[in-house]
Amino acid sequence: MADKPGYIATMICLTKQEQLVLCIVLGLLLTGWAVKTYRTAHPPVAAARPATP
C-alpha cells in the first residue's frame, strides 16, 4: 500500500461500516453547507404590513 496516496490507503483500512458513517457525515455537512449558501443568496421576503381588521 506504500505506492497509493495517503487518503486512499486510509479509506481502504476503514471497515465498510466506518466508511458508511463517514460518507453520511460528509453528506450531511455538504447538505448543510448548500442550505446555508442558498439561504444567504435568497433572503426571506419581509411582510409589507399586517392585515387590518
N, CA and C atoms as an extended XYZ file, in Angstrom:
159
Properties=species:S:1:pos:R:3:atomname:S:1:resname:S:1:resid:I:1 pbc="F F F"
N         0.805       -1.191        0.000 N   MET     1
C         0.000        0.000        0.000 CA  MET     1
C         0.850        1.256        0.000 C   MET     1
N         2.121        1.145        0.036 N   ALA     2
C         3.003        2.305        0.125 CA  ALA     2
C         2.958        3.156       -1.137 C   ALA     2
N         2.564        2.575       -2.270 N   ASP     3
C         2.553        3.331       -3.516 CA  ASP     3
C         1.261        4.127       -3.719 C   ASP     3
N         0.261        3.961       -2.882 N   LYS     4
C        -1.010        4.684       -3.019 CA  LYS     4
C        -0.977        5.961       -2.187 C   LYS     4
N        -1.745        6.985       -2.613 N   PRO     5
C        -1.819        8.206       -1.808 CA  PRO     5
C        -2.383        7.926       -0.420 C   PRO     5
N        -2.060        8.766        0.530 N   GLY     6
C        -2.421        8.547        1.921 CA  GLY     6
C        -3.909        8.433        2.180 C   GLY     6
N        -4.708        9.303        1.565 N   TYR     7
C        -6.145        9.273        1.863 CA  TYR     7
C        -6.806        8.013        1.340 C   TYR     7
N        -6.339        7.476        0.221 N   ILE     8
C        -6.916        6.239       -0.316 CA  ILE     8
C        -6.504        5.066        0.567 C   ILE     8
N        -5.271        5.045        0.995 N   ALA     9
C        -4.807        3.975        1.864 CA  ALA     9
C        -5.583        3.992        3.176 C   ALA     9
N        -5.912        5.163        3.676 N   THR    10
C        -6.686        5.268        4.912 CA  THR    10
C        -8.102        4.750        4.700 C   THR    10
N        -8.736        5.094        3.582 N   MET    11
C       -10.091        4.610        3.308 CA  MET    11
C       -10.120        3.091        3.166 C   MET    11
N        -9.076        2.506        2.601 N   ILE    12
C        -9.031        1.056        2.441 CA  ILE    12
C        -8.949        0.373        3.802 C   ILE    12
N        -8.298        1.008        4.761 N   CYS    13
C        -8.143        0.424        6.089 CA  CYS    13
C        -9.415        0.518        6.922 C   CYS    13
N       -10.352        1.389        6.557 N   LEU    14
C       -11.603        1.509        7.302 CA  LEU    14
C       -12.539        0.356        6.946 C   LEU    14
N       -13.350       -0.029        7.932 N   THR    15
C       -14.340       -1.074        7.665 CA  THR    15
C       -15.476       -0.479        6.833 C   THR    15
N       -16.325       -1.326        6.296 N   LYS    16
C       -17.458       -0.859        5.489 CA  LYS    16
C       -18.387        0.017        6.338 C   LYS    16
N       -18.583       -0.360        7.588 N   GLN    17
C       -19.462        0.418        8.461 CA  GLN    17
C       -18.854        1.798        8.734 C   GLN    17
N       -17.553        1.862        8.963 N   GLU    18
C       -16.890        3.151        9.191 CA  GLU    18
C       -16.944        4.021        7.941 C   GLU    18
N       -16.785        3.417        6.783 N   GLN    19
C       -16.884        4.165        5.529 CA  GLN    19
C       -18.291        4.722        5.352 C   GLN    19
N       -19.313        3.932        5.695 N   LEU    20
C       -20.699        4.374        5.584 CA  LEU    20
C       -20.955        5.565        6.500 C   LEU    20
N       -20.500        5.483        7.743 N   VAL    21
C       -20.685        6.578        8.696 CA  VAL    21
C       -19.973        7.830        8.200 C   VAL    21
N       -18.771        7.679        7.693 N   LEU    22
C       -18.012        8.818        7.178 CA  LEU    22
C       -18.725        9.458        5.993 C   LEU    22
N       -19.256        8.655        5.104 N   CYS    23
C       -19.984        9.184        3.944 CA  CYS    23
C       -21.256        9.905        4.368 C   CYS    23
N       -21.959        9.366        5.354 N   ILE    24
C       -23.183       10.016        5.837 CA  ILE    24
C       -22.849       11.355        6.478 C   ILE    24
N       -21.824       11.400        7.307 N   VAL    25
C       -21.429       12.651        7.961 CA  VAL    25
C       -21.017       13.689        6.926 C   VAL    25
N       -20.214       13.284        5.953 N   LEU    26
C       -19.804       14.228        4.907 CA  LEU    26
C       -20.997       14.694        4.088 C   LEU    26
N       -21.922       13.801        3.798 N   GLY    27
C       -23.122       14.177        3.055 CA  GLY    27
C       -23.971       15.189        3.815 C   GLY    27
N       -24.121       14.986        5.129 N   LEU    28
C       -24.888       15.931        5.941 CA  LEU    28
C       -24.195       17.288        6.017 C   LEU    28
N       -22.879       17.279        6.144 N   LEU    29
C       -22.141       18.545        6.166 CA  LEU    29
C       -22.291       19.303        4.850 C   LEU    29
N       -22.186       18.590        3.743 N   LEU    30
C       -22.341       19.237        2.438 CA  LEU    30
C       -23.766       19.748        2.234 C   LEU    30
N       -24.751       18.989        2.703 N   THR    31
C       -26.138       19.438        2.592 CA  THR    31
C       -26.361       20.706        3.416 C   THR    31
N       -25.843       20.736        4.630 N   GLY    32
C       -25.962       21.928        5.468 CA  GLY    32
C       -25.281       23.129        4.843 C   GLY    32
N       -24.126       22.907        4.249 N   TRP    33
C       -23.398       23.982        3.590 CA  TRP    33
C       -24.197       24.515        2.391 C   TRP    33
N       -24.814       23.615        1.636 N   ALA    34
C       -25.616       24.027        0.483 CA  ALA    34
C       -26.844       24.826        0.929 C   ALA    34
N       -27.500       24.396        2.001 N   VAL    35
C       -28.675       25.107        2.512 CA  VAL    35
C       -28.265       26.496        3.010 C   VAL    35
N       -27.158       26.567        3.715 N   LYS    36
C       -26.676       27.860        4.218 CA  LYS    36
C       -26.375       28.802        3.056 C   LYS    36
N       -25.738       28.306        2.024 N   THR    37
C       -25.414       29.121        0.855 CA  THR    37
C       -26.680       29.574        0.145 C   THR    37
N       -27.656       28.685        0.013 N   TYR    38
C       -28.914       29.037       -0.652 CA  TYR    38
C       -29.662       30.110        0.136 C   TYR    38
N       -29.731       29.936        1.447 N   ARG    39
C       -30.462       30.913        2.268 CA  ARG    39
C       -29.766       32.270        2.284 C   ARG    39
N       -28.448       32.281        2.185 N   THR    40
C       -27.719       33.542        2.119 CA  THR    40
C       -28.004       34.246        0.797 C   THR    40
N       -28.085       33.490       -0.282 N   ALA    41
C       -28.317       34.073       -1.604 CA  ALA    41
C       -29.779       34.455       -1.812 C   ALA    41
N       -30.706       33.837       -1.083 N   HIS    42
C       -32.135       34.096       -1.243 CA  HIS    42
C       -32.738       34.437        0.125 C   HIS    42
N       -32.569       35.681        0.599 N   PRO    43
C       -33.120       36.038        1.912 CA  PRO    43
C       -34.644       36.030        1.894 C   PRO    43
N       -35.278       35.796        3.047 N   PRO    44
C       -36.739       35.763        3.085 CA  PRO    44
C       -37.332       37.150        2.789 C   PRO    44
N       -38.501       37.144        2.182 N   VAL    45
C       -39.181       38.388        1.843 CA  VAL    45
C       -39.908       38.876        3.096 C   VAL    45
N       -39.701       40.137        3.466 N   ALA    46
C       -40.356       40.691        4.652 CA  ALA    46
C       -41.816       41.011        4.316 C   ALA    46
N       -42.666       40.849        5.296 N   ALA    47
C       -44.087       41.153        5.117 CA  ALA    47
C       -44.249       42.672        4.955 C   ALA    47
N       -45.113       43.098        4.047 N   ALA    48
C       -45.320       44.519        3.785 CA  ALA    48
C       -45.978       45.203        4.980 C   ALA    48
N       -47.148       44.729        5.363 N   ARG    49
C       -47.885       45.276        6.512 CA  ARG    49
C       -48.779       44.182        7.055 C   ARG    49
N       -49.051       44.235        8.342 N   PRO    50
C       -50.036       43.275        8.864 CA  PRO    50
C       -51.439       43.668        8.370 C   PRO    50
N       -52.267       42.708        8.195 N   ALA    51
C       -53.633       42.959        7.726 CA  ALA    51
C       -54.421       43.708        8.786 C   ALA    51
N       -55.218       44.688        8.364 N   THR    52
C       -56.061       45.449        9.297 CA  THR    52
C       -57.452       44.826        9.332 C   THR    52
N       -58.027       44.707       10.513 N   PRO    53
C       -59.369       44.085       10.610 CA  PRO    53
C       -60.487       44.985       10.121 C   PRO    53
